[in-house]
Amino acid sequence: MRVGPESMPWPERVIRRFLVSRPGIWYGRYILPYLDVPLLRFSRGRWSMSPGQPILLLATTGAKTGKRRFTPVVYVRNNNQVVVIASNGGRDYHPGWYYNLRSHPAATVYLDGQVRRYQARLVVGDERAALWQQALSYFDGFAYYEQRTTRPIPIFVLTPQEAPR
């Protein structure tokens, strides 16, 4: 589903433009996660400090520490699966949750008032290309992030493992 600028209310268009700007990326990196984690946990993924953005709370197991880690992540739906893109705002290194999912693919997702277990799978090839196009059609920021980095941006598909709680 394309959510183009023409179909969005003007405040949402302004927010989206801000989020791909240099100050917006800084805000999204250093401020937003600290506000979103408790809000997303409390609301079971219903509310976020990122209006107009589909944000879920991804709970992973730390690759090195084995500790539980919570990260707000932009997502795209793909049928009953959830797609998350490890863009890291266009940085030249993967976000921490990428390494966590590679080491421990079982994750918990707080989304739409439900907490549910998922199995993560890194996608490659044609499947990745198709999902990347879907992500680009949803959020213009991903194209900007791709230009900012030399690394290929990984994409994970999260498949539900159990009924929502």
N, C-alpha and C positions, 0 to 999 in steps of 0.2 A: 504494500500500500504506500503510495507516494504521498508524502505530506509536503507539498510544494508551498512556496511562499505565497502564492495566490490564494491558497485555501486556509491560510493561518490568520488569526487576528493580529493586528499590528503590534500589540505588546509582545506576543510570542516571536514575531519576526525580529523585533529589536533584541530580545534576549538571545535568540539564536545567533544573530550577528555578533553580539557581545562575546558569546562563548567561543567563537573562533578567532577573536582578536587577541593580541598579545596580553592585555590586562585580563581578558576573560579566561585565557588559558592559565595564567598565573592564579586567578581566583579559583578555577576548577581544580588546580593542583594542590594549592596550599591552604585554602579556606574551606571550600565546599565539603570535602570528605569529613572534616571534623564536625560539621553541622549535620551532614546527612546520615552518618552511621547511627547515632542514637535515634534520630527521627525515623529512619527506615526500620530499625529494629523494633521500636515501640509500635509503629503502625503496621508491622508485618509487610512492609513494602508498598503501602498505600500512598504515603506522603514523602515528598522530597523537597529540598531547597532549590531544585532545578526545575522551575516551572517550564512546561512545554517540552521537556525532555523525558523520554522513557528511561527511568532509572530503577535498577533493582539493587538489592544488597546481596553480594556474593560472599558467602562464608566458605573459606578454604582452610586446609591444613598447611601450615608453613613448611616449605620444602626443607629448610635447614633446622628449624626449631621444633617442628611438630605441634606448634601452638595454633590455636584457632585465630584466623585473620578475617576481618570484615572489610570489604571494599565496595563502595558504590560504583556501579558500572552502567554505562549506556547499553541498551540491548535492542535487538530487533527480533520480532517473532518470526518463526518459520514453521507453520503448522502447529503441532503441539510442542515443538522444541523452542529453545531460546538460543539466540546467537549473540555472542559477546566478542568484541573486537579489541585486541590488545594494542591499541594505538599509542597509549601513553602520551597523548597530546603531541605526537610527532617527535618525541625524544628518540635518540639513537640507541636506546636500550629498552628491553621489554619491561613492562611493569612487574612488580613482585608477584602479583596473582598469577601471571603466566607461568612462572616457575613452580608455584604451588600446585596449579592444575596439572602441569606436566609430571610432577612427582606423585601427586595424590589426586587422581581424576574425580574422586567422589567429592561433591560439593553440596552445600545447602543454599537455596535461593529464597529470599524474602521478596515476594512479588504479589501485587493485587490482593493484599490481605491474607496471603497464604504463605506457609513455610513448607518447602518441599525439597526432597533430596533429588539430585541430578547426577548423571554421569557425564563427564566432559570428554570431548573428543576433538583433537586438533584436526582441522580439515586442510586438505591440499588439493592441488590440481584444478580440474574443472569445477568441482564442488566449491572450492574456495573462491574461484573466479566468479561464479554465479552469486554466491553470498556476498562477496565484496561489492558487486554491482547493486545488489539489494540494499546494502548498507549505504553506499554512495547516494542512492536515490532517496534515502531517508534523511541523512544528515550530511550536509555539505562539508562540515568540518573534517570528515574523514579524508576527503580529497586534499585538503590543506595539510593535514597531518602526514599524508603519504608524500607530499612534496618536501616536507621539512626533514624527512629522515632518509637514510640510505638503506635501512633494513626493510625486509618484507614484513608487513604488519600481519601478525598471526590472527586467525579466527578460530574460535571454539564453538562447537555445537553442544548445547547442554540438553540431554535427553532425560525426561522425568523417570525416576525409579520407583516412586511410590505415590499413593494418593496424597493430596494436599492435607495439611493439618490446620 
